[in-house]
Amino acid sequence: MRKISLILSGFVLSALLLFSCSSGHKEVKIGNQVWMIENLNVDKFRNGDPIPEVKSEEEWKKVGEKGQPAWCYYDNDPANGEKYGKLYNWFAVNDPRGLAPDGWKIPSEVDWSRLFDFIGGESVAGQKMKSAELWAENVGKPGSGTNESGYSGLPGGVRIHNGKFIKLGYEAHWWSSETYPMTYSEKFAWYHFLIYGRGNVVRNSRNKTLGLSVRCLRE
């Protein structure tokens, strides 16, 4: 009976997943939501305006202090872009010209919560969201997840405020569309991240000048 139950459970989960390239982006249906299964990798806003690529540490810090949109590849290496997508500061995420492609949006806190709740809650969602490859090892053990959700979370790393790159292969960070609500922290926005040695997903706020990955959700 237990074996039958597990088979049925797996069948139900697989039936909830729907992969498609019809929009030009790979996607997966998780519950009632449709997510991209790759990090965003665009260099233009929705209206066609170019998003500035910023390479040097000095310039990355400067555009952040001015509140200007920017993107980069991790280590300024296009090969990393092919695997992990681009890193964007929050000013690109929140630009009124629209970072998400037509038919997509940057997920809100409610959107993220619905995702986590559907796949079992924040304490276990991370392991189910992680891709089954590209994660660093955790004390000799694979740090990759099961990707049971189909989300395919990739450890694309971070570009911090001074322009340095950290955590490739060890952490995955995705911006939310929402700012941190406290007045004294107006320079912060919400994000969610996965860590190579942990199975949970973490919600936190960070400076808008950081370069983080972006995942889009169907509107």
Beta strands, then each sheet from edge to edge (+ up, - down):
strand 1: 27-30
strand 2: 33-36
strand 3: 71-72
strand 4: 87-88
strand 5: 104-105
strand 6: 137-138
strand 7: 141-142
strand 8: 158-159
strand 9: 165-166
strand 10: 171-179
strand 11: 188-195
strand 12: 202-207
strand 13: 217-218
sheet 1: 1+ 2-
sheet 2: 3+ 4-
sheet 3: 5+ 13-
sheet 4: 6+ 7-
sheet 5: 8+ 9-
sheet 6: 10+ 11- 12+
end
